[in-house]
Amino acid sequence: MNRADEDEYRQFVTARLETLRVTAYLLCRNWHTADDLVSITIGKLYRHWHRVRAMENVDAYVRGMLTNAWLDERRRPWRRERSTDNLPERADAEFSEAALADREHLLDLLSQLPPRRRAVIVLRFWCDLSVEETARVLGISTGTVKSQAARGLESLRLLATWDGTRIRARNGGEA
């Protein structure tokens, strides 16, 4: 890579690093894993920058790379292991307890969605991609994006209204 290409790559990554990191966190809900996903993505981007920079929508392509990296990581068996001695992350002082509880509740609900459905919800509503852009990023049809978004939102609504007397919709029936 020549010096001009490398400078252009650095500017692109610097400008989008935090957005990529937050998007990765929304997908995996773990800051360490999010950082790993961003590292994987920008490493691949560096190797292929000469091709990627010529694309019409580089941001969309990079979000697709990030989403695919997350889906690949989810398939790894060691990713399913969970530590039992986790310390909770410190809450930011600027957030009220209610706002933190709401955010945690939403993230818990999001984590209950299947990976592909969660990816559709994050790309459509967090990254504000169109149906067509989301379909292109995930390599699926626009109809699949629409149905997965509708099902994902319905699942989130059902999970959010769960009051402890009903078993979650996916388990069916009353408690």
N, C-alpha and C positions, 0 to 999 in steps of 0.2 A: 504494500500500500504506500503510495507516495505521500509526501508531507501534507499537501492540500486536502487529500481524501481523509487522512488521519485527523486533521484539524476539524474538518466538517463532521466526522464521526464523533469526536469529543464534544463538539458543540451540541449535536443532536442528543447525545446521551445525557450530558449535563442538564439540558433544558427539561428532559423528561424523566429523570431518575426518580424523583419523589412520586410522580404520578404512577409510574410503573410499580414502585414499591407498594403503594396503597392498593393498587389493583391486585397485585399478587397477594397481599394480606387478605383482601376480601375473598379471594378464591380459596386460600388455604387456612386462614385464621391463625397464623403463627408468624410472628415477625422474623424469626430465624429462617424458617422455610421460605418466607417471602423474599428475604435477602438472597437466599440460595437461588431461587427461581429467577430473580432479576440478574444475578451473576451469570447464570447459564444463558439467559436470553441475550445479554449484551456481549457475551463471549461469542455466541453464534453470529450475532449481528456483526461483530468486528470481522469475523472470517468471511462474511458474505457481503460486506458493506458496498463493494463495487457494483454488485447486482441490485441490492436493496435500495440504494439511494436513487436509482433511476426509476423506481416504481412510482405510480401515481399517488398512492396514499401510504407513505412509509409508516405513519403512526398506526394505521389499521393492521398493517403487516406485522409490526412489532408486537402489538397486542395479541395477535394470533400466535406469534412465536411464544409469548409468555403463557398464554392459555394452554398451548400444546405442551410446553415444558411442565406445567402444573399437572395436566392429565397424565403425562409420562411418569412423573414422580409418584402420583397416586397409585400407580400399578406396582411400585416397588414394595416387596414384602416388608422390609424393615421400616417403611413409613407407617405401617399399621401398629407398630409398637408404641406403647404409652408409658411414660415415666410416672411413678407413683409419688415421688417426692418433689413435685413442682411447687415452686413459690409463685404466688400471684404477681402479675406485673403491677407496678405502682401506678396508681391513677393520676392523671394530670390534674393539677390543682385548679386549672381554669374551668373544669367541668363540674357541674353539680352532681350530687349523688344520683338524682333522678335521671339526668341525662346519661350518665354512665350506665345506670341500670337499663334504660331503654336501649342504648347502643349494644350492651351485652346481650340483652334479650333478642334483639334483631339478629345479631351475629350467631347466637345459638340456633335461632330458627333457620337462618341461612345454611348453617352447617348440617342441618337435618335433611336438606335436599340432596338428591343424587348428584354426582359430580357434573354430568353434562347439563342437567337442568340448572344447577347453581351457576355454571359458566354462562349459560344463556341469560340468566337474571342479572348477573354482574355486568356482562358486556352490554346488554340492552339498557339497563337502568342506572348503573353506576358510570359506565364509560359513555353512555348516551349514544350508542351506535344504532343505526337503523336496522331494520329486519334484514335487509340485503347485506349490509356490512357484517352483521353478526353471523349470518349464514356463510359468508365468504371466509371469515376468520375461523369458524369451526368446521368448515368443509361439509356442511349439511344444507338441506333445502330450506327455502324461506318458509314453507309450510311447517317444517319441523321446528323452526325457530318460533313461529307463532304458537304452535301447540305446546311446546315446552315452556314458553313464557307464560301462557295462560295457565297451564297446570302448575307451574312453579308459584305463580302469584296466588292461585287458589290454595295450594298447599300451605303457603305462608299465612294466608288468612285463617285457614282452619287451625293451624298450629298456634297462631296468635290468640285465637278466641278460646282455646282449650282452657277450661277452668278447673281442672282437677277431677271433675265428675265424669268426664267423657274420656275414653281412650282415644288417642290420636286417630285421625281419619284413616291412616294407612293400616291400622290394626283392626278397624271396624268395630261396631257395636258399642254398647254402654258399659260402664264399669260396674 
